[in-house]
Amino acid sequence: FGSIKMTYAVNRKLNTNYNHKRIYRLMCINDIRSNFRRKKKYNYKKSKPEVTAENILNRDFSTTRPNEKWCTDVTELPIPHSDNKLYLSPILDLYDDCIIHHEISRRSDNPLVFNTLDNALIKENKATPILHDDRGFQYTTQAFKDKLERYGITHLMSRVSKCIDNGPCENVQGIIKDMMAVLYPNIQNEEELIKAINGTIRYYNEENPKKRFNGKTPSEVRKEAMISEAPIIYPIPKNPKIEKFWTKIKEAKEKERQSILQNI
């Protein structure tokens, strides 16, 4: 945890109300810092999609209640002391950032994502959300499209090579890997890795206070919303870094457009 999240965690555990500046000072004195070291690897396999869907979501990740917008993705985790991997398929609710269901498999295939969706809808038996994913081969099959249609679920997809379109799910998967490295630093085999994945996701949902939720965990926000006729709306705060990034992109495009016009 960084200082803000550490403040929430300390106050929750001790039933106190320490200011985040005090916690920050104590962390500095004791050389306590976030241990997250995220490294992104790209190992894409090109495939020809049977079915595609539009990016109607258009990075509008805001919601007013649970089960309006879900997103999903598959990520791989190497098994220590082995050449094999496990594949994690979670479904994330964009209202509360809660992982409502996840499946783990040795294979990144259609049954993995099918089981994830089926079991998520068993837990949320009245849900008809929109579902956003990337263009992984599992999501671009006719069989997956038919399954979504039977459930009455609207299917949305990221644009080609635009991982930012599915940013919340990508971000949470990275957080899960970072948390697991801290919570379970000595995983030795497949069985321990599976236990670590399940334990980390439980920790993420139930013991991970978030600033956006005023120090509540995803599970707490979800439980409150499920019994409320008018759930609290938690706006997504603007990210200055992302806004600066897109401003630069727009400026570069406009500069290129002006250059083309001058050369006509």
C-alpha positions as CSV (number, residue, x, y, z in Angstrom):
1,F,0.0,0.0,0.0
2,G,1.0,3.6,-0.6
3,S,0.4,6.2,2.2
4,I,-3.3,6.9,1.3
5,K,-4.4,3.3,1.2
6,M,-2.2,2.5,4.3
7,T,-4.1,5.2,6.2
8,Y,-7.4,3.6,5.3
9,A,-6.1,0.2,6.3
10,V,-4.7,1.3,9.7
11,N,-7.8,3.3,10.6
12,R,-10.0,0.3,9.7
13,K,-7.9,-2.2,11.7
14,L,-7.4,0.0,14.8
15,N,-10.7,1.9,14.7
16,T,-8.8,5.2,14.6
17,N,-8.8,8.4,12.5
18,Y,-5.2,9.1,11.7
19,N,-4.5,11.7,9.1
20,H,-2.7,10.4,5.9
21,K,0.2,12.9,6.5
22,R,1.0,11.3,9.8
23,I,0.9,7.8,8.3
24,Y,3.2,9.1,5.5
25,R,5.7,10.4,8.0
26,L,5.7,7.1,9.9
27,M,6.2,5.2,6.7
28,C,9.1,7.4,5.7
29,I,10.8,7.1,9.1
30,N,10.4,3.3,9.0
31,D,11.3,3.0,5.3
32,I,7.9,1.4,4.5
33,R,6.9,1.8,0.8
34,S,4.8,0.2,-1.8
35,N,6.4,-2.9,-3.2
36,F,4.5,-3.0,-6.5
37,R,6.8,-3.5,-9.4
38,R,4.6,-4.0,-12.5
39,K,6.2,-5.2,-15.7
40,K,3.9,-5.7,-18.7
41,K,4.7,-8.5,-21.1
42,Y,3.2,-8.8,-24.6
43,N,2.9,-12.2,-26.1
44,Y,-0.1,-11.9,-28.5
45,K,-1.1,-14.6,-30.9
46,K,-2.9,-13.3,-34.0
47,S,-6.1,-15.0,-34.9
48,K,-8.9,-14.2,-37.3
49,P,-12.1,-13.4,-35.4
50,E,-15.4,-15.0,-36.3
51,V,-17.3,-12.3,-34.6
52,T,-16.5,-8.7,-33.5
53,A,-18.4,-6.0,-31.6
54,E,-18.2,-2.3,-31.5
55,N,-16.6,-0.3,-28.7
56,I,-19.8,1.4,-27.7
57,L,-18.6,1.8,-24.1
58,N,-16.0,4.2,-25.4
59,R,-14.1,4.2,-22.1
60,D,-17.2,5.4,-20.2
61,F,-16.6,3.3,-17.1
62,S,-19.1,5.2,-14.8
63,T,-22.1,3.3,-13.5
64,T,-25.0,4.0,-11.1
65,R,-25.6,0.5,-9.6
66,P,-24.2,-3.0,-9.6
67,N,-24.5,-5.2,-12.6
68,E,-24.8,-2.5,-15.2
69,K,-21.4,-2.9,-16.8
70,W,-19.0,-5.8,-16.5
71,C,-15.6,-6.3,-18.1
72,T,-13.4,-9.4,-18.4
73,D,-10.1,-10.5,-19.7
74,V,-7.7,-13.5,-19.5
75,T,-4.2,-13.1,-18.0
76,E,-1.5,-15.7,-17.5
77,L,0.6,-16.5,-14.4
78,P,3.7,-18.7,-14.7
79,I,3.9,-21.6,-12.4
80,P,7.2,-21.4,-10.4
81,H,9.9,-23.9,-11.1
82,S,8.0,-25.0,-14.2
83,D,7.5,-24.2,-17.9
84,N,3.7,-24.3,-17.5
85,K,1.3,-21.5,-16.8
86,L,-2.1,-20.9,-15.2
87,Y,-4.7,-18.7,-16.8
88,L,-6.9,-16.4,-14.7
89,S,-10.3,-15.2,-16.1
90,P,-12.1,-12.7,-13.8
91,I,-15.3,-10.7,-14.3
92,L,-15.2,-7.2,-12.8
93,D,-18.2,-5.1,-12.0
94,L,-17.4,-1.5,-12.9
95,Y,-19.7,-0.1,-10.2
96,D,-17.7,-1.4,-7.2
97,D,-14.5,-2.8,-8.8
98,C,-15.5,-6.1,-7.3
99,I,-14.3,-9.4,-8.9
100,I,-17.7,-11.1,-8.8
101,H,-16.3,-14.4,-10.1
102,H,-13.1,-15.9,-11.5
103,E,-11.9,-19.1,-13.0
104,I,-8.4,-20.6,-13.1
105,S,-7.3,-23.1,-15.8
106,R,-4.2,-24.6,-17.3
107,R,-5.6,-23.7,-20.7
108,S,-6.6,-20.3,-22.2
109,D,-9.6,-21.6,-24.2
110,N,-13.3,-21.3,-24.7
111,P,-14.4,-23.4,-21.7
112,L,-12.4,-21.0,-19.4
113,V,-14.3,-17.9,-20.4
114,F,-17.6,-19.8,-20.8
115,N,-17.4,-21.1,-17.3
116,T,-16.5,-17.7,-16.0
117,L,-19.6,-16.1,-17.5
118,D,-21.9,-19.0,-16.5
119,N,-20.8,-19.0,-12.9
120,A,-20.9,-15.2,-12.6
121,L,-24.5,-15.2,-13.8
122,I,-25.4,-18.0,-11.3
123,K,-24.2,-15.7,-8.5
124,E,-26.0,-12.7,-10.0
125,N,-29.0,-14.6,-11.4
126,K,-31.0,-11.5,-12.3
127,A,-28.2,-9.7,-14.0
128,T,-28.3,-8.6,-17.7
129,P,-25.2,-6.3,-17.8
130,I,-23.3,-5.1,-20.8
131,L,-20.1,-7.1,-21.1
132,H,-16.9,-5.5,-22.3
133,D,-13.8,-7.5,-23.3
134,D,-10.8,-7.3,-25.6
135,R,-10.5,-9.1,-28.9
136,G,-9.0,-12.3,-27.5
137,F,-9.9,-15.3,-29.6
138,Q,-12.2,-16.7,-26.9
139,Y,-14.5,-13.7,-27.1
140,T,-14.6,-13.5,-30.9
141,T,-16.2,-16.9,-31.5
142,Q,-19.7,-17.4,-32.7
143,A,-20.3,-19.8,-29.7
144,F,-19.5,-16.9,-27.3
145,K,-21.8,-14.6,-29.1
146,D,-24.6,-17.1,-29.1
147,K,-24.2,-17.6,-25.3
148,L,-24.4,-13.9,-24.7
149,E,-27.5,-13.6,-26.8
150,R,-29.2,-16.4,-24.8
151,Y,-28.5,-14.5,-21.6
152,G,-29.7,-11.2,-23.1
153,I,-26.3,-9.6,-22.6
154,T,-25.0,-6.8,-24.9
155,H,-21.4,-7.5,-26.0
156,L,-18.8,-4.7,-26.4
157,M,-15.2,-5.0,-27.5
158,S,-12.1,-2.9,-27.3
159,R,-10.7,-1.5,-30.5
160,V,-7.8,-3.3,-32.2
161,S,-4.5,-2.9,-30.2
162,K,-6.3,-0.4,-27.7
163,C,-5.8,-2.0,-24.3
164,I,-6.9,1.3,-22.7
165,D,-10.5,0.5,-23.8
166,N,-10.5,-2.3,-21.3
167,G,-8.4,-0.4,-18.8
168,P,-10.2,-1.2,-15.5
169,C,-9.9,-5.0,-16.0
170,E,-6.3,-4.7,-17.2
171,N,-5.5,-2.6,-14.1
172,V,-7.2,-4.9,-11.6
173,Q,-5.3,-7.9,-13.1
174,G,-2.1,-6.0,-12.6
175,I,-3.0,-5.2,-9.0
176,I,-3.9,-8.8,-8.3
177,K,-0.4,-9.9,-9.5
178,D,1.3,-7.1,-7.4
179,M,-0.7,-8.0,-4.3
180,M,0.0,-11.7,-4.7
181,A,3.8,-11.0,-4.9
182,V,3.6,-9.3,-1.5
183,L,1.1,-11.6,0.2
184,Y,2.5,-14.9,-1.1
185,P,6.2,-14.3,-1.9
186,N,7.3,-17.9,-1.7
187,I,5.0,-19.8,-4.0
188,Q,6.7,-23.1,-5.0
189,N,4.2,-25.1,-7.2
190,E,0.9,-25.1,-9.0
191,E,-1.2,-25.9,-5.9
192,E,0.3,-23.0,-4.0
193,L,-0.2,-20.7,-6.9
194,I,-3.9,-21.6,-7.1
195,K,-4.3,-21.0,-3.4
196,A,-2.4,-17.7,-3.7
197,I,-4.7,-16.5,-6.6
198,N,-7.8,-17.3,-4.7
199,G,-6.5,-15.8,-1.4
200,T,-5.4,-12.6,-3.2
201,I,-8.7,-12.1,-4.9
202,R,-10.5,-12.6,-1.6
203,Y,-8.1,-10.0,0.0
204,Y,-8.6,-7.6,-2.9
205,N,-12.4,-7.8,-2.6
206,E,-12.7,-7.8,1.2
207,E,-9.7,-6.1,2.7
208,N,-8.6,-3.6,0.1
209,P,-9.8,-0.1,1.0
210,K,-10.1,2.3,-1.9
211,K,-9.9,6.1,-1.9
212,R,-12.7,6.3,-4.5
213,F,-15.0,4.5,-2.0
214,N,-13.9,6.7,0.9
215,G,-12.0,3.8,2.5
216,K,-14.5,1.1,1.9
217,T,-13.6,-2.2,0.2
218,P,-15.2,-3.4,-3.0
219,S,-17.2,-6.0,-1.1
220,E,-18.5,-3.5,1.4
221,V,-19.6,-1.1,-1.4
222,R,-21.3,-4.0,-3.2
223,K,-23.2,-5.3,-0.1
224,E,-24.5,-1.8,0.6
225,A,-25.6,-1.2,-2.9
226,M,-27.4,-4.6,-3.2
227,I,-29.8,-3.7,-0.3
228,S,-30.3,-0.1,-1.3
229,E,-33.0,1.2,-3.7
230,A,-30.8,4.2,-4.5
231,P,-27.1,3.0,-4.4
232,I,-24.5,5.6,-3.7
233,I,-22.8,6.8,-6.9
234,Y,-19.0,6.9,-6.7
235,P,-17.7,9.1,-9.5
236,I,-14.4,8.1,-11.1
237,P,-11.9,10.8,-10.3
238,K,-10.1,12.4,-13.2
239,N,-6.5,11.2,-13.8
240,P,-4.3,14.2,-14.7
241,K,-1.7,11.9,-16.3
242,I,-4.3,10.4,-18.6
243,E,-5.7,13.7,-19.5
244,K,-2.2,15.1,-20.2
245,F,-1.5,12.0,-22.4
246,W,-4.7,12.5,-24.5
247,T,-4.0,16.3,-24.8
248,K,-0.6,15.5,-26.3
249,I,-2.2,13.1,-28.7
250,K,-4.8,15.6,-29.8
251,E,-2.1,18.3,-30.2
252,A,0.1,16.0,-32.3
253,K,-2.9,15.0,-34.5
254,E,-3.8,18.7,-35.0
255,K,-0.2,19.6,-35.8
256,E,-0.1,16.8,-38.4
257,R,-3.4,17.9,-39.9
258,Q,-2.1,21.5,-40.2
259,S,1.1,20.3,-41.9
260,I,-0.9,18.3,-44.4
261,L,-3.1,21.3,-45.2
262,Q,-0.1,23.5,-45.7
263,N,1.4,21.0,-48.2
264,I,-1.8,20.7,-50.3
